[in-house]
Amino acid sequence: MKTRTRFAPSPTGNVHIGNMRAAIYNWLFARHTGGDFLLRVEDTDRERSTPEAIQTLLDAMAWLKLDVDEEPLYQSTRAEAHLAAAETLLAQGLAYKEDKGGTGQGECVIFKMPGRDGSFADGLKGTLSKKAENMQDFVIVRSNGTPVFHLANVLDDIEQGVTHVIRGDDHIENTYRHIALYEALGADVPIFAHLPMIVNAQGKPYSKRDGDAFVGDFRDKGFLGDALFNYLALLGWSPGDDREVMTRAEMIEAFTLERCQSSAAQVDLRKLTWMNGEYMLKLPLDEFEAMAFAALEKAGIDAEPEYAARVFGLIRERVKTVADIVPMTAYFFTEEYAFDEKAVRKKFQKDGVEDILNQLKDLFLSLDTFDEASTDQALHAFIEESRLGFGAVMAPIRIAVCGVQSGPEMFPMLATLGRARVVERMDRAIERFLK
């Protein structure tokens, strides 16, 4: 039997990383087993499932490269089939009508639970059971004639031939109901596997209050789709060794439900940021430069291509997300760069700094050439002769020419900025902070 998994979101405008992790696991399982990965858009909530919300969902899947093997099924197109199945269940005595709650607003269709204990083998959690007395009859068609999630979900899984339902463990209670529906409809029951929750540091469900929680947030913050995919795949699954940065092919080969953990997975944004940095380093140079130029353009920075390419080369190994590029490079393209006030107070506004910088200006102006090698040799000679110490010399230079204490290597940075700009910036910094 060919494996068929599905991702069945209800689009509301934002796609939570927990939902997308479920999609990733369904995709990986289908690819590992040589099966099909399907998309079903559960768009019956017409107020929230707008065209814009659906497009947001499709964009998120495209960004994460979650390709599907058939055209998406839109649940709203299946209402007639859902209602017809409810009528069949009524005719067979497996459902009944009732004015639920005595509101007088009309009769609901209620599915009759079979009255026996429920049990199923969960792909992650093992055998799960529930007593018959704890499973009540439930509504499958509302009094306004619209199908309820339970009926629509099961019928659409049957329609799509889904063999494995991999979803969050908040659906475990629903699964007992759904199995009863499968049996009543005379359909094969799929294999269920329930994923643990994604939680924050306090062990509570991870939400927007804890930080970025939607796929779009991470894209907007400069993360790469491949990195987020890799990170979410490992948020509750392990390949069985110490690998972390993995290709799609490696994840597909290693993925099994048996290696998914049954306990909650905690978000670690620092690890995601580190992983994204690893992916940034793996980008082909032309892709990295295209991202960097786009970031500068978005920030309103007009950069000469050859010069900008040199700048990008200086910061590439330090970049963790695309969003780092502008803050790390802005001072290369403008004289209106910001100064780190704390760095200025601690490392710049000190006795002797003005004299040091004036000597260094004269030294730079005296060099036959102003490049990486000449500045390296000259500054090391100055430090040795003056006995001032490396930090006492380098920190004031860096703060003067770029406004902060950290950045790319000093000598390539100076050479890229050029002698005239470096000396002019040292003059302005002296005038601004030391006079």
N, C-alpha and C positions, 0 to 999 in steps of 0.2 A: 504494500500500500504506500503510495507516494505521500510524503509529509506535506501538509498544507497548514501554514500558520497565518495569522492575521493581526493587524493593528486596527483597532476599532475605536477611535477617539470621538468625543463629542466636541466639535470645535467651538470655542468661545472667544477666540481672539488671541489667546496666549497658550503656549504649549509648555507645560511643566516638564522639568527634566525627569521626573519620575515616570510620567507617561512615555516620554521618549526613550527612557531606558528599557521599558517594556517592549517598545517597538524594535529597539536594537537587539534584544534577546530573541524576539521572534524572527527577526531577519537572520541573525547568526545561526539559529537552530535550523531554519529552512535551508540556508546555504550549506551548512555542515552536512545535512542529511540528503542533499540533492533535491530538495523539495521546492515548493512555491511559497512566496511571501505575498500576502494580499492586503489590500487596504479597504476598509469599510468606513465610510464617513457617516456617523450616527447623527444625522442632521435634522432630527424630528422636532427639536426645540427651535422653532422658526424665529423667535425673538433674538436668540443668542447666536444661532448658527447662520450668520449672515455670509454673503459672498466674500466679504473682507476677512471674516474669521476663518473661513475655509481656505482662502488663499494663504493666510498666515501659516496654517497647518502645512499646506503643500510646499510652501517656501522653506519651512523648517526641515521637512523631510528631504528636499532637494539639497539643501545646504549640508546635511549630514550624509548625503549620497545613499539614502535608503530607497533603492529602486524596487518597484513592485512588478510582479509577473503578469498581472491582468489589469484591466481597466478598473478603477475604483468603483465600489458599489455604494450608492447613496441610499441610505435607509429610508428616506422620505419617498422613494419610488416604490417601496414594498408594502405600503399600508394596506392595500387590498388583500395581498397574500396573508398578512398578519391577521386581519379580521376574518378572512375565510377559515384560517386554522382555528381561531377562537370558536367559530360556529361549529366546526367539526368536533371540537372537544365538548361543546355543549350537547351536540347530538348524541355523543357517545356516553354521556353521563359523567364525563371527567371534569366538567366545569359546571357552574351554575350562576344564575343571576341574582343579584341582591342590591337593595338600596343601601349601599354601604354607609353606616353611621346614621341612617334614618334621616338624611338631609332633605329628602324629597326632590332632589335634583336629577334623579334618574337612576337607572340600575347599572351597576358595574358587572363585568364578567369576572368571576372568581374561579381560580384553578383549585381543584380539590386534591390536596396532598394524599398520597396512597395509604397513609396510616401505618407505615412500617419504619423501622430505624433506617437511617441513611448512612452510607459508608462509601468512600472512594479512595483510590490510591493516588495521592498527590505526587507529582514528579519531583518535588523538592522536599516536602514535609512528611512523606510516608503516608500510611493509612490514617485517614481522618474519619470520625464517626459522630453521629448525632442521634439522640433518641427521638422517636416518633412524636412524643408528646411536646417536644420543643420545636416542632416544625408545623407552623400554622398554614392554613389555606391563604392564598394571596391573590391580589387583583392582577389580571392580565389585560383587561380593557377598561378604561375609565368610563365614567357615566357620560362623558361627552363624546364617546365613540372612538377615542384615540388609544392605540395599543400602548401598553406599558413596556418599559425596558426589557423585563424578563422574557416576555413572549417574542418581541422583535429580535432581541439578541440571539436567542436560541434558533429561531427560524432562519435568520440570516446566516448563522454559522452552518446550518444544514444546507442552505442554498449554495453557499460557497464551498461546501465540502471540507470544512475545517477539521483537521485530525487532531490538532494540539492547540489548546487554549492556554496561553502563557500570559498571565496578568497579575496585578497586585493582590496581596493577601487580604485586602479590604473586601475582596469579592468572595471569600470562602463561604460566608453564609449564603450568598446568592447561588453558589455552586450546587448546594443540596437541592434547591428549588429547580435549578436548570436541569439537573440530571433527571428529576421527576418529569419535567416537561419533555426531554428527549425520549424517555421511555413511553410516555403517553402518546407521543407523536409517531412512535414506531421507528425512530431513527437511531443510528449508532451513536453511542456516547463517546465524545472525544476524550483524549487524555488531558487532564488539567494539571497545571503547575502554577503555584502561587508564589510570586516574588515578595520578599520582605520589603518593608517600607524604607524609604530614604529619610534619614533623620538628621537633626542638628546635633550640636555638641551636648545638649541636654537630653538627647534621646527622644525628642518630640518630632512629629512630622515636619520635614524641611519645607519652609514657606518663604514668601517674599520678605517677611520680617527678618529672616536670617541672612539675607543678601540676595544676590541674583538667583532666581529660581526658574525663570523661563528661558527657553532656548534663544529667543530673540535678544534677551539681555546679554548673553555671552557673545553673541555675534556682534552686537553693538559695542561691547567693551573690547573688541579686537582679538577675540579667541578664534582659532581656526576650527572649522567643522570636523576635520579629521582628528584633532586633539580632543575635542569634546566627546566625539564618538568613542575614542580609545578610553578616555577617563570613565565615561558612563558604563562602558562594557565591564570595566574592572570594579565598578561600584556594586559588589555583590557576587562577582564571579572571579575565579582565578584559573589561569591556564595549567596550574599544577606545578609551576616552578616560579622562579623569581623574576620572570620577564614582566616589564611594565609598558615600555614603549613598543607597540606591536603593529605590524601591518595588518590590513584587512584579511589578507590571505592567511596569516598566522593565526588570527583570531578565529576565522572560520574553521581552520583545521583543528584547533584545540577546543572549540566550544562544545560543552555537553551540559545538560541540566544537572547531572550528578555533581558537577564542580561549582554549581551555584550555592551560595550560602543560604541557610534558612533564617538567620538572624538579621536584624536591621543593619543597613549600611549607612555609615556616617559620612557626610560631605566634608571634604578637606579642600578648600579652595586654594590653599598654598600648593598642594600637590598638583592640582589642575594647572595652576600657573606655571609650575616647573615643567610639567609635561608639555604645555603649549610652547614653552621656550625650546624644548627639544625638537618639536615639530617645525618651529620657525627656522632652526638651524638646518633642517633637512630640506627646506624649500630650495628649488633651483634659483640661482642668482637672479635671473630675469623676473621670476615671480615675486621674489622678495622686493626687488627694486620697484616693480609695478605697484605693489602694495604701499611701499614707502612714498612714492610719488603721489599716489592717490590720497594718502593721509596728509601730505603737505598741502596739496591742492584744496582739500576739504577745510584745512585750517587757514586758507587764504595766503599761503606762503608761495611766492613765485621763485622757483629755484632753477638755476642754470644746470642742465642735465649732467654735464661732465663733473662739475664741482659737487653736485648733490650725490652722484654715485660714489665719489671719494668719501663723502661724509657717511653715507650708508655703510660703507665698508668698515669704518671705524667703530660703529655701534652695533653691528649685526650680532655679534656673539653675546651682547648684553640684553638684547631685546627679548622680552618674554611674551608680549602681546603686541598686536599692531598698534594699539593705543599708546604704547611706550614711545613710538617713533618720534612724534612731534615734540614731547617734553625733552627727549634726549638730544634732539638736534636743533631746536629752535634758535639757539644762540649762534649757530653757524650761519644763519641767514638774516639776522637782524642785529642792529646795535641797541635795540630796546629790550634786551633780555633782562629777566628778573634776577635778583640777588637773594640768596638764602641769608636772611637776617642773622640767624644763629651762627652760621659759618663766618659771616663778616665780623661779628662781635668776638668770637673765640679765636679765629685764626688770622684775621686781617687787621683789625683795629688794635694793634699791639705795638709797643715800643720797638723801633728799629725796622719795621716793615717798610716804611717809606724809603729809607736809605737803601734797603735791599733791592726794592723794585727799581729805584733809580740806577743802581749799579747794573742790574740786569738789563735795563733798557739800553744802556751804553754798550753792554756786552753784545746784545742782539744786533745793534746797529753796526757793530764792528766786524761782524762775520762776513766773509766773502760770499757765502751762500747760506740761505736759511732753509734748511731741510731737516729731516728726521735725524740724520747722522750728526750734522754739525751742531744742532741744538743739544742733542744728547751729550756729545763730547764737551761742549762748552759749559753746560750746567753741572755736569759731574766734576769738572775741573774747578769751577767756582765753589762748589760745596766743599770740596777737599781743601782748597786754599783758605776759605773763610772759616772753616770748621763750624759752620752754623747748623749743620744737620740737614738731612734730606727734607723732613717735613717743614722746617722753618722757611725753606726756600720754595718748595714745590706748591705748598698750600696757598700762599698769597698769589702766586702766578695763576694757578687754576681759578681761584675765586675772581681775580681781576678779569680774566679773559672769557670766563663762561658763567660766572655767578654762583657756582656750587662747588662743593668739595670733591665730588666724585664724577667720573665720566670715563671716556676712552683713554687709552694710554697717552701720556703727556706729549711725547715728542711727535708722534704722528698727528696729534691734535694741533699742536703749534704749527707744524709744517703745512697742514691743510688750511688753517686760518690765514697764514702768511705773515711775514714780518711787519708790514705796515699796520695791518689790523691789530696784531698783538700789541705792538708798542702804543698805538692810539688807545687801546682799551686799558692798558696799564696806566697811562696818563689820566684817563677819565676816572678810573677807580681811585687813584691817589687823590685827585681833586674832590671827589664826592665823599670819600670816607675818612681821609687822613688829614685834611686841611681844617 
